[in-house]
Amino acid sequence: MSIFQSMNASASGLTAQRLRMDLVSSNLANAQTTRATQNEQGEYEPYRRKMATFGSGQPSFKQMLKYAEGTTNNTVAGVKATSIVEDQSPFELVFNPEHPDANEDGYVEMPNVDPLKEMVDLMSASRSYEANVTAFNASKGMLMKALEIGK
């Protein structure tokens, strides 16, 4: 087991939470984008909210085998982003007959981004990021104290 394993776990958490904050900022920036992608028929669709899914950074069988053989002293721990998924909830219809993307009834499909939900997600990611920074600094402090023992 590496003495840096706790720092590696905190660093993976920092990376994961930074990705969450990046996705929130992208969602908020595109909250009014009505022409984000084209579908198979060539029609424009509004922006879809994006979310990250995370999984454990558990080592694979190959990594554990190398660790057991003694050819490596590093096993991966922590969290990793497994994918970025689009929210499939329906678009909100807003009556605005003068909008260039309005349908024949005067309704515009708006992105499925809820600013309130995004701000809650941003606060959660920010708090998790801070917790990982605190854990990283605590590990660093313990390692520094361990080095001072040898003086």
C-alpha positions as CSV (number, residue, x, y, z in Angstrom):
1,M,0.0,0.0,0.0
2,S,1.4,3.4,-1.0
3,I,1.7,6.2,1.5
4,F,0.2,8.5,-1.2
5,Q,-3.0,6.4,-1.7
6,S,-5.1,8.8,0.5
7,M,-3.8,11.7,-1.5
8,N,-4.6,9.9,-4.8
9,A,-8.2,9.3,-3.6
10,S,-8.6,12.9,-2.7
11,A,-7.2,14.0,-6.0
12,S,-9.6,11.8,-7.9
13,G,-12.5,13.4,-5.9
14,L,-11.2,16.8,-6.8
15,T,-11.2,15.9,-10.5
16,A,-14.7,14.5,-10.3
17,Q,-16.1,17.5,-8.5
18,R,-14.4,19.9,-11.0
19,L,-16.1,18.0,-13.8
20,R,-19.5,18.4,-12.0
21,M,-18.9,22.2,-11.7
22,D,-17.9,22.4,-15.4
23,L,-21.1,20.7,-16.4
24,V,-23.2,23.0,-14.2
25,S,-21.6,26.0,-15.8
26,S,-22.2,24.6,-19.3
27,N,-25.8,23.9,-18.4
28,L,-26.4,27.4,-17.0
29,A,-24.7,29.0,-20.0
30,N,-27.0,27.1,-22.4
31,A,-30.2,27.6,-20.4
32,Q,-31.7,29.7,-23.2
33,T,-30.2,27.9,-26.2
34,T,-33.0,26.7,-28.5
35,R,-30.7,25.5,-31.4
36,A,-28.1,23.2,-29.8
37,T,-28.2,20.0,-31.9
38,Q,-29.8,18.7,-35.0
39,N,-31.8,15.5,-35.0
40,E,-32.1,12.9,-37.7
41,Q,-34.7,14.9,-39.6
42,G,-32.3,17.9,-39.7
43,E,-34.4,19.9,-37.3
44,Y,-32.8,21.8,-34.5
45,E,-33.4,20.8,-30.9
46,P,-32.9,22.7,-27.7
47,Y,-29.9,22.1,-25.4
48,R,-30.3,19.1,-23.1
49,R,-29.0,19.3,-19.5
50,K,-25.9,17.2,-19.0
51,M,-25.0,15.3,-15.9
52,A,-21.9,13.3,-14.8
53,T,-22.2,9.7,-13.5
54,F,-19.5,8.5,-11.2
55,G,-18.2,5.1,-10.2
56,S,-15.7,3.8,-7.8
57,G,-12.1,3.9,-8.9
58,Q,-11.6,0.3,-7.7
59,P,-8.6,-1.4,-9.3
60,S,-9.1,-3.9,-12.1
61,F,-8.2,-7.5,-11.8
62,K,-5.0,-6.9,-13.8
63,Q,-3.9,-4.1,-11.4
64,M,-4.6,-6.2,-8.4
65,L,-2.6,-9.1,-9.9
66,K,0.4,-6.9,-10.5
67,Y,0.1,-5.5,-7.0
68,A,0.0,-9.1,-5.6
69,E,3.0,-10.1,-7.7
70,G,4.9,-7.1,-6.3
71,T,5.6,-5.6,-9.7
72,T,3.8,-2.4,-8.7
73,N,3.0,-0.8,-5.4
74,N,0.2,1.3,-6.7
75,T,-3.5,0.4,-6.7
76,V,-6.0,2.9,-7.9
77,A,-8.6,4.1,-5.4
78,G,-11.1,6.9,-5.3
79,V,-13.7,8.0,-7.7
80,K,-13.8,8.3,-11.5
81,A,-16.3,9.7,-14.0
82,T,-17.9,6.9,-15.9
83,S,-19.9,8.9,-18.4
84,I,-21.7,12.2,-19.1
85,V,-25.4,11.6,-19.8
86,E,-28.1,13.9,-21.1
87,D,-31.2,14.5,-19.1
88,Q,-34.1,13.0,-21.1
89,S,-36.8,15.0,-19.3
90,P,-39.2,16.8,-21.7
91,F,-38.5,20.4,-22.9
92,E,-40.5,23.2,-21.5
93,L,-43.0,24.8,-23.9
94,V,-43.1,28.6,-23.7
95,F,-45.7,30.7,-25.6
96,N,-43.7,33.2,-27.7
97,P,-45.1,33.5,-31.2
98,E,-42.5,36.1,-32.3
99,H,-39.5,33.8,-31.5
100,P,-37.8,32.4,-34.7
101,D,-38.0,28.8,-33.3
102,A,-41.8,29.0,-32.5
103,N,-43.9,26.3,-33.9
104,E,-47.2,26.9,-35.8
105,D,-49.1,27.3,-32.5
106,G,-46.6,29.9,-31.2
107,Y,-44.8,27.7,-28.7
108,V,-41.0,27.4,-28.3
109,E,-39.3,24.4,-26.9
110,M,-36.9,25.6,-24.2
111,P,-34.0,23.6,-22.7
112,N,-34.7,21.3,-19.8
113,V,-32.3,23.3,-17.6
114,D,-33.6,24.4,-14.2
115,P,-31.4,27.2,-12.8
116,L,-32.4,26.4,-9.2
117,K,-31.5,22.7,-9.6
118,E,-28.2,23.7,-11.2
119,M,-27.3,26.0,-8.3
120,V,-28.0,23.3,-5.8
121,D,-25.8,20.9,-7.8
122,L,-23.1,23.6,-7.9
123,M,-23.2,24.1,-4.2
124,S,-23.0,20.4,-3.6
125,A,-20.1,20.0,-5.9
126,S,-18.3,23.0,-4.3
127,R,-18.8,21.6,-0.8
128,S,-17.5,18.2,-1.9
129,Y,-14.5,19.8,-3.5
130,E,-13.7,21.7,-0.3
131,A,-14.0,18.4,1.7
132,N,-11.5,16.7,-0.7
133,V,-9.1,19.7,-0.3
134,T,-9.3,19.4,3.4
135,A,-8.7,15.6,3.3
136,F,-5.8,16.2,0.9
137,N,-4.2,18.8,3.2
138,A,-4.7,16.6,6.3
139,S,-2.9,13.7,4.5
140,K,-0.1,16.1,3.4
141,G,0.2,17.3,7.0
142,M,0.5,13.8,8.4
143,L,3.2,12.9,5.8
144,M,5.1,16.1,6.7
145,K,5.0,15.2,10.4
146,A,6.2,11.7,9.6
147,L,9.2,13.1,7.8
148,E,10.0,15.3,10.7
149,I,10.3,12.2,13.0
150,G,13.6,11.3,11.3
151,K,15.3,14.6,12.2
